[in-house]
């Protein structure tokens, strides 16, 4: 979908207003970066199990999730008068949806905060129509792809620093998606890491060998 209008609405306000209603309904299940994160998520999942059955993994089901997300995002782009094309894909057990083209900064927000909120709203749209929780991943303007490259480099460089100094390093607070990338990079460099703190101030700590 592509439009040529200029923005007439503050999409950040729109997303923030909607997420205030939905943030208790959908759990961010990207928190698989470390055992403690996973355990906390599992406890939350258990509390909502009666409302939302196990997420689907069949390709056809994941493609359906992508279609629902695309419809939701098309409506949002119309409301915000933003240009953008929507791409859909399936990777392993997750639907991937990307919005590309045009000036999409309004849909990303500072440090990706609007993107994270919008992803939860898209997952809620899937839950509403299918009755099943979704692990759908949303990217806008290539933000996540670019962030992945930056964080991989950060994790690798931090591991080298910790190995050289023998001292642990605490990184800035990150989202579960971002922590997972850093944990993977640190592990690939041969060191270990853990998460500490509470959301949204939860952060990665890289440990010496």
VMD Tcl script that draws the C-alpha trace (Angstrom):
set ca {
  {0.00 0.00 0.00}
  {1.31 3.47 -0.91}
  {-0.11 6.92 -0.26}
  {1.28 10.32 -1.20}
  {-0.29 12.49 1.49}
  {1.58 14.33 4.21}
  {0.94 13.34 7.86}
  {-2.14 15.02 9.37}
  {-2.19 13.13 12.64}
  {0.38 12.54 15.35}
  {0.86 8.79 14.99}
  {2.87 8.66 18.22}
  {-0.13 9.92 20.17}
  {-2.40 7.46 18.37}
  {-0.18 4.49 19.20}
  {0.36 5.59 22.81}
  {-3.37 5.99 23.37}
  {-4.16 2.54 21.97}
  {-1.33 0.76 23.74}
  {-2.54 2.13 27.08}
  {-5.59 -0.05 26.58}
  {-3.80 -3.09 25.17}
  {-0.56 -3.35 27.13}
  {-2.16 -5.63 29.73}
  {-3.60 -7.95 27.07}
  {-0.48 -8.88 25.13}
  {2.80 -10.03 26.69}
  {6.14 -9.28 25.04}
  {7.40 -12.81 24.55}
  {10.66 -11.82 22.91}
  {12.21 -12.06 26.39}
  {14.07 -15.27 25.65}
  {17.50 -13.76 26.06}
  {18.42 -15.53 29.32}
  {16.94 -18.13 31.67}
  {15.67 -15.53 34.13}
  {13.89 -13.59 31.40}
  {12.33 -16.75 30.05}
  {11.12 -17.84 33.48}
  {9.47 -14.50 34.12}
  {7.75 -14.65 30.76}
  {6.57 -18.19 31.36}
  {4.92 -17.11 34.59}
  {3.07 -14.34 32.77}
  {2.11 -16.69 29.97}
  {0.65 -19.08 32.50}
  {-1.50 -16.34 33.97}
  {-3.01 -15.61 30.57}
  {-3.18 -19.19 29.28}
  {-6.93 -19.38 29.77}
  {-7.40 -16.41 27.49}
  {-4.91 -17.12 24.73}
  {-4.10 -20.66 23.51}
  {-0.64 -21.73 22.39}
  {0.60 -19.77 19.39}
  {0.47 -21.48 15.96}
  {3.58 -22.61 14.10}
  {2.14 -23.99 10.84}
  {3.28 -21.87 7.85}
  {-0.32 -21.24 6.76}
  {-1.19 -19.94 10.24}
  {1.85 -17.68 10.28}
  {0.97 -16.37 6.83}
  {-2.50 -15.57 8.16}
  {-0.90 -13.62 11.00}
  {1.04 -11.62 8.43}
  {-2.13 -10.85 6.48}
  {-3.92 -9.65 9.60}
  {-0.94 -7.47 10.49}
  {-0.79 -6.05 6.97}
  {-4.47 -5.08 7.09}
  {-3.96 -3.38 10.45}
  {-0.89 -1.51 9.24}
  {-2.59 -0.41 6.02}
  {-5.35 1.21 8.07}
  {-2.76 2.88 10.29}
  {-0.86 4.28 7.32}
  {-4.11 5.66 5.92}
  {-4.98 7.35 9.22}
  {-1.49 8.83 9.56}
  {-1.21 9.76 5.86}
  {2.18 8.06 5.63}
  {3.76 6.43 2.59}
  {4.83 2.83 3.00}
  {4.89 -0.60 1.41}
  {4.27 -3.72 3.49}
  {6.36 -6.87 3.06}
  {5.50 -10.20 4.68}
  {7.61 -13.31 5.28}
  {7.83 -16.35 7.56}
  {11.03 -17.35 9.33}
  {11.02 -20.57 11.36}
  {8.11 -20.19 13.79}
  {7.58 -16.45 13.43}
  {5.77 -14.19 10.99}
  {7.85 -11.21 9.84}
  {6.20 -8.01 8.67}
  {8.09 -4.95 7.45}
  {6.97 -1.47 6.48}
  {9.41 0.14 4.04}
  {9.68 3.33 2.04}
  {8.64 6.88 2.78}
  {9.31 8.89 5.93}
  {8.54 6.38 8.66}
  {10.30 7.98 11.63}
  {6.91 8.64 13.25}
  {6.32 4.88 13.36}
  {9.71 4.12 14.92}
  {9.99 6.78 17.59}
  {12.89 7.56 19.88}
  {14.96 4.40 20.44}
  {12.22 2.37 18.73}
  {9.63 2.99 21.46}
  {6.75 3.59 19.04}
  {7.79 0.55 17.00}
  {7.69 -1.64 20.11}
  {4.24 -0.31 21.05}
  {2.98 -0.77 17.50}
  {4.26 -4.35 17.43}
  {2.18 -5.09 20.53}
  {-0.89 -3.57 18.89}
  {-0.35 -5.69 15.77}
  {-0.01 -8.80 17.94}
  {-3.21 -7.82 19.72}
  {-4.97 -7.55 16.37}
  {-3.83 -11.10 15.58}
  {-4.98 -12.33 19.00}
  {-8.38 -10.69 18.53}
  {-8.98 -12.37 15.17}
  {-7.41 -15.78 15.80}
  {-7.70 -16.26 19.56}
  {-4.02 -17.20 19.65}
  {-1.01 -15.27 20.91}
  {1.53 -14.25 18.31}
  {5.33 -13.88 18.18}
  {5.07 -11.78 15.03}
  {8.05 -9.49 14.52}
  {7.48 -6.04 13.08}
  {10.18 -3.90 11.48}
  {9.76 -0.38 10.14}
  {12.14 1.40 7.84}
  {14.81 -1.23 8.48}
  {15.20 -0.08 12.08}
  {15.47 -3.56 13.60}
  {17.87 -4.78 10.92}
  {20.14 -1.80 11.50}
  {19.86 -2.12 15.27}
  {20.79 -5.80 15.06}
  {24.07 -4.96 13.31}
  {24.91 -2.24 15.85}
  {24.11 -4.42 18.87}
  {26.03 -7.40 17.51}
  {29.08 -5.19 17.20}
  {28.44 -3.80 20.70}
  {28.22 -7.28 22.22}
  {31.41 -8.41 20.51}
  {33.35 -5.28 21.49}
  {32.13 -5.43 25.08}
  {33.17 -9.07 25.37}
  {36.66 -8.13 24.19}
  {36.83 -5.34 26.77}
  {35.71 -7.65 29.58}
  {38.22 -10.31 28.55}
  {41.03 -7.74 28.56}
  {40.14 -6.06 31.88}
  {38.66 -9.00 33.78}
  {35.86 -6.71 34.98}
  {32.14 -7.05 34.32}
  {30.43 -4.41 32.20}
  {26.82 -3.27 32.53}
  {25.24 -1.99 29.32}
  {22.43 0.49 28.86}
  {18.80 -0.67 29.32}
  {17.45 -2.50 26.29}
  {14.31 -4.17 25.06}
  {14.09 -8.01 25.16}
  {14.73 -8.11 21.39}
  {17.90 -6.06 21.83}
  {19.15 -8.02 24.84}
  {18.80 -11.26 22.92}
  {21.08 -9.94 20.18}
  {23.73 -8.83 22.68}
  {23.60 -12.14 24.59}
  {24.11 -14.03 21.33}
  {27.08 -11.85 20.35}
  {28.71 -12.26 23.77}
  {28.23 -16.03 23.66}
  {29.73 -16.15 20.17}
  {32.76 -14.29 21.57}
  {33.22 -17.00 24.21}
  {31.95 -15.18 27.32}
  {28.74 -15.26 29.34}
  {26.20 -12.58 30.14}
  {23.08 -12.13 32.21}
  {20.16 -9.73 32.46}
  {19.45 -7.65 35.55}
  {16.89 -5.07 36.61}
  {13.21 -4.63 35.87}
  {11.58 -3.51 32.66}
  {11.99 -0.99 31.14}
  {15.39 -0.59 32.84}
  {16.47 -4.21 32.34}
  {20.00 -4.46 30.94}
  {22.71 -6.90 29.90}
  {25.73 -7.50 32.15}
  {28.75 -9.09 30.47}
  {30.76 -11.29 32.84}
  {34.48 -12.14 32.86}
  {35.51 -15.75 32.27}
}
mol new
graphics top color blue
foreach p $ca { graphics top sphere $p radius 0.5 }
foreach p [lrange $ca 0 end-1] q [lrange $ca 1 end] { graphics top cylinder $p $q radius 0.2 }
display resetview
